[in-house]
């Protein structure tokens, strides 16, 4: 059962063709919560194996419009993950030092090491999104960045980084409701930003920018997934399900490496004890 949409390499997508309010007909809110708990337990086990085997790293990229649920996805999907094996990075306005380097420099330096699960809350894709929408750099500059991003992600993949990229797809009306809810809830007022409302007039421009980014930069090594995110519970289930299914493919490899290492350590221990008896 597929809960979201994978962008096939070479395709040219239109976001209007994907329903942000979609939920699989077999999905039920209460059952989804129970399934998420099971997936979270399995994710904990898979992360432990990956961390111990030290053969792969994992990079999870989260992108989406304001209020699409990037923070919520991290909080709910990764609730059982061991913090010692996990890093989260958010990419804000570049610092003067970062601006003095190429646009990928600040990203590459925080990619996850082997055994580590890294999460990007926004990412290098901001450099083909906000800079394009607000005309911060010439088109001829950001157009070339798609190819640079693909080369960068291919380099990571060849270095045994598992890459999953999720676009949290919400509707304009759903964003309206979420922004108003923050405004009406004094406990959530700290989440408010006038810029969130201001950016809404660029909605269509952002949709086109995302369509190009997803189309140009979804590859076999680093696929993009479109997540229907109007329903938070379904969003969490879809991301967790895809993440666990992907990591399962490496489980046997990680276990074999750990069994081999364990055998070697036991043999070393036996040799040491045999020498002590002499």
C-alpha positions as CSV (number, residue, x, y, z in Angstrom):
1,X,0.0,0.0,0.0
2,X,1.5,3.3,-1.1
3,X,0.6,6.2,1.1
4,X,2.3,9.0,-1.0
5,X,3.7,9.7,-4.4
6,X,7.3,9.1,-5.6
7,X,8.5,11.5,-8.3
8,X,10.0,9.4,-11.0
9,X,13.4,10.5,-12.4
10,X,12.9,12.5,-15.6
11,X,9.2,13.3,-15.0
12,X,7.7,16.8,-15.0
13,X,5.1,17.1,-12.3
14,X,2.3,19.6,-11.6
15,X,1.3,19.9,-8.0
16,X,-2.3,20.5,-8.9
17,X,-2.4,16.8,-10.0
18,X,-1.7,15.7,-6.4
19,X,-4.4,16.1,-3.7
20,X,-3.0,17.5,-0.5
21,X,-6.0,16.2,1.4
22,X,-5.6,12.6,0.1
23,X,-5.8,9.7,2.6
24,X,-5.7,6.1,1.5
25,X,-9.1,4.6,1.6
26,X,-7.9,1.9,4.0
27,X,-6.4,4.5,6.3
28,X,-8.2,5.3,9.6
29,X,-7.0,7.9,12.0
30,X,-7.1,5.7,15.1
31,X,-5.5,2.8,13.3
32,X,-2.9,5.1,11.8
33,X,-1.8,6.1,15.3
34,X,-1.3,2.5,16.3
35,X,0.5,1.7,13.1
36,X,2.8,4.8,13.7
37,X,3.7,3.4,17.1
38,X,4.7,0.1,15.5
39,X,6.7,1.8,12.8
40,X,8.4,4.0,15.5
41,X,9.5,0.9,17.4
42,X,10.9,-0.7,14.2
43,X,12.6,2.6,13.3
44,X,14.3,2.6,16.6
45,X,15.7,-0.9,16.0
46,X,16.8,-0.1,12.4
47,X,18.5,3.0,13.6
48,X,20.4,1.0,16.2
49,X,21.6,-1.4,13.6
50,X,22.7,1.3,11.2
51,X,24.5,3.1,14.0
52,X,26.3,0.0,15.1
53,X,27.2,-1.3,11.6
54,X,28.7,2.0,10.6
55,X,28.2,1.3,6.9
56,X,25.6,3.8,5.9
57,X,24.3,7.2,6.9
58,X,20.8,8.5,6.3
59,X,19.7,11.9,5.2
60,X,16.1,12.9,5.5
61,X,15.2,16.2,3.8
62,X,11.9,17.9,4.7
63,X,10.6,20.8,2.6
64,X,7.2,22.5,2.4
65,X,5.3,25.7,2.6
66,X,5.0,27.5,5.9
67,X,2.8,25.4,8.4
68,X,3.2,22.3,6.3
69,X,4.4,20.4,9.3
70,X,8.2,20.0,9.1
71,X,8.7,20.4,12.9
72,X,5.7,18.2,13.6
73,X,6.9,15.4,11.3
74,X,10.3,15.4,13.1
75,X,8.6,15.3,16.5
76,X,6.1,12.5,15.7
77,X,7.9,10.3,13.2
78,X,11.3,10.3,15.1
79,X,9.9,10.2,18.6
80,X,11.6,6.9,19.4
81,X,14.9,7.5,17.7
82,X,18.0,7.6,19.9
83,X,19.1,11.2,20.0
84,X,22.8,10.1,20.2
85,X,22.5,8.8,16.6
86,X,20.5,11.7,15.1
87,X,21.2,15.3,14.1
88,X,18.8,18.0,12.9
89,X,19.8,21.1,11.0
90,X,17.7,24.0,9.9
91,X,19.0,26.4,7.2
92,X,18.2,30.0,7.8
93,X,19.4,33.1,6.1
94,X,23.1,32.5,5.1
95,X,25.7,34.1,7.4
96,X,28.5,36.3,5.9
97,X,30.9,33.3,6.2
98,X,28.5,31.0,4.4
99,X,27.9,33.6,1.6
100,X,31.7,33.7,1.0
101,X,31.6,30.1,-0.1
102,X,29.6,28.2,-2.8
103,X,25.9,27.6,-1.9
104,X,26.4,23.9,-1.0
105,X,29.3,24.5,1.4
106,X,27.2,25.1,4.5
107,X,25.2,22.0,3.7
108,X,27.9,19.6,2.9
109,X,29.7,20.3,6.2
110,X,26.7,19.0,8.2
111,X,25.7,16.0,6.2
112,X,25.5,12.9,8.4
113,X,28.5,10.7,9.1
114,X,28.3,6.9,8.8
115,X,25.9,5.5,11.4
116,X,24.1,8.8,11.8
117,X,20.6,9.8,10.8
118,X,20.6,13.4,9.7
119,X,17.4,15.5,9.2
120,X,17.4,18.7,7.2
121,X,14.5,21.0,8.2
122,X,14.6,23.0,5.0
123,X,17.7,22.4,3.0
124,X,19.9,23.2,0.1
125,X,16.7,23.4,-1.9
126,X,16.1,26.9,-0.5
127,X,18.7,28.0,-2.9
128,X,16.4,27.2,-5.9
129,X,13.2,28.2,-4.1
130,X,13.3,31.5,-2.1
131,X,16.1,32.9,-4.2
132,X,14.1,32.3,-7.3
133,X,10.7,33.5,-6.0
134,X,12.2,36.8,-4.6
135,X,14.7,37.3,-7.5
136,X,17.6,37.3,-5.1
137,X,20.0,36.0,-7.8
138,X,19.8,35.9,-11.6
139,X,17.9,33.1,-13.3
140,X,21.0,31.9,-15.0
141,X,22.6,31.3,-11.6
142,X,19.7,29.3,-9.9
143,X,19.0,27.3,-13.1
144,X,22.5,25.8,-12.9
145,X,22.0,24.8,-9.3
146,X,19.7,21.9,-10.2
147,X,22.6,20.1,-11.8
148,X,25.0,21.0,-9.0
149,X,22.4,19.6,-6.5
150,X,22.1,16.4,-8.4
151,X,25.9,15.9,-8.5
152,X,26.1,16.7,-4.8
153,X,23.5,14.1,-3.9
154,X,25.0,11.5,-6.2
155,X,28.3,12.0,-4.4
156,X,26.6,11.5,-1.0
157,X,24.8,8.4,-2.3
158,X,28.1,6.9,-3.6
159,X,29.5,7.5,-0.2
160,X,26.7,5.2,1.2
161,X,24.3,7.9,2.3
162,X,20.7,6.8,2.0
163,X,18.7,9.9,0.9
164,X,15.0,10.5,1.2
165,X,13.4,13.8,0.4
166,X,9.8,14.6,1.4
167,X,7.8,17.6,0.1
168,X,5.0,18.2,2.6
169,X,2.1,19.2,0.3
170,X,-0.7,21.3,1.8
171,X,-3.4,23.4,0.2
172,X,-3.7,27.2,0.3
173,X,-6.9,26.9,2.4
174,X,-5.3,24.5,4.9
175,X,-2.4,26.9,5.4
176,X,-5.0,29.7,6.0
177,X,-6.6,27.6,8.7
178,X,-3.3,26.8,10.4
179,X,-2.1,30.4,10.4
180,X,-5.4,31.6,11.9
181,X,-5.3,28.8,14.5
182,X,-1.9,30.1,15.6
183,X,-3.2,33.6,15.8
184,X,-6.2,32.5,17.9
185,X,-4.2,30.3,20.3
186,X,-2.2,32.4,22.7
187,X,-0.1,29.4,23.6
188,X,0.9,29.1,20.0
189,X,1.3,32.8,19.3
190,X,5.1,32.4,19.5
191,X,4.9,30.5,16.2
192,X,3.5,33.5,14.5
193,X,5.5,35.5,12.0
194,X,4.2,38.4,9.9
195,X,6.4,37.1,7.1
196,X,4.3,33.9,6.9
197,X,1.3,35.9,5.9
198,X,3.4,38.1,3.6
199,X,4.8,35.1,1.8
200,X,1.3,33.9,0.9
201,X,1.0,36.3,-2.0
202,X,3.8,34.4,-3.6
203,X,2.0,31.0,-3.3
204,X,1.7,30.3,-7.0
205,X,5.4,31.3,-7.6
206,X,6.5,28.9,-4.8
207,X,4.3,26.1,-6.3
208,X,6.0,26.5,-9.7
209,X,9.4,26.7,-8.0
210,X,8.7,23.4,-6.1
211,X,7.4,21.7,-9.3
212,X,10.7,22.5,-11.1
213,X,12.8,21.4,-8.1
214,X,11.0,18.1,-7.6
215,X,11.1,17.4,-11.4
216,X,14.7,18.4,-11.9
217,X,16.1,16.8,-8.8
218,X,14.3,13.5,-8.2
219,X,16.7,10.7,-9.0
220,X,17.0,7.0,-8.3
221,X,19.7,7.8,-5.7
222,X,17.9,10.7,-4.1
223,X,14.1,10.4,-4.8
224,X,11.5,13.1,-4.0
225,X,8.3,12.0,-2.4
226,X,5.1,14.2,-2.4
227,X,3.4,13.8,0.9
228,X,-0.3,14.7,1.2
229,X,-0.1,16.8,4.4
230,X,-3.5,18.4,5.0
231,X,-4.1,15.7,7.6
232,X,-1.3,15.6,10.1
233,X,-1.9,12.1,11.2
234,X,-1.7,10.8,7.6
235,X,1.4,12.9,6.9
236,X,3.2,11.3,9.8
237,X,2.1,7.8,8.8
238,X,3.2,8.2,5.2
239,X,6.6,9.5,6.1
240,X,7.3,6.9,8.7
241,X,6.1,4.1,6.5
242,X,8.4,5.2,3.6
243,X,11.4,5.7,5.9
244,X,11.0,2.3,7.6
245,X,10.5,0.4,4.3
246,X,13.6,2.0,2.9
247,X,15.8,1.1,5.9
248,X,14.5,-2.4,5.9
249,X,16.3,-3.1,2.7
250,X,19.6,-2.7,4.5
251,X,18.7,-4.7,7.6
252,X,20.2,-8.0,6.6
253,X,23.4,-6.3,5.5
254,X,23.8,-4.5,8.8
255,X,23.1,-7.6,10.8
256,X,25.6,-9.6,8.8
257,X,28.3,-7.0,9.4
258,X,27.5,-7.0,13.1
259,X,27.5,-10.8,13.4
260,X,30.9,-10.9,11.6
261,X,32.2,-8.3,14.0
262,X,30.8,-10.1,17.0
263,X,32.5,-13.4,15.9
264,X,35.8,-11.6,15.5
265,X,35.6,-10.0,18.9
266,X,34.7,-13.4,20.5
267,X,37.7,-15.0,18.8
268,X,39.9,-12.2,20.0
269,X,38.6,-12.6,23.6
270,X,39.2,-16.4,23.5
271,X,42.8,-15.8,22.3
272,X,43.4,-13.3,25.0
273,X,42.2,-15.7,27.7
274,X,44.2,-18.6,26.3
275,X,47.3,-16.5,26.6
276,X,46.5,-15.5,30.1
277,X,46.3,-19.2,31.1
278,X,49.9,-19.9,29.9
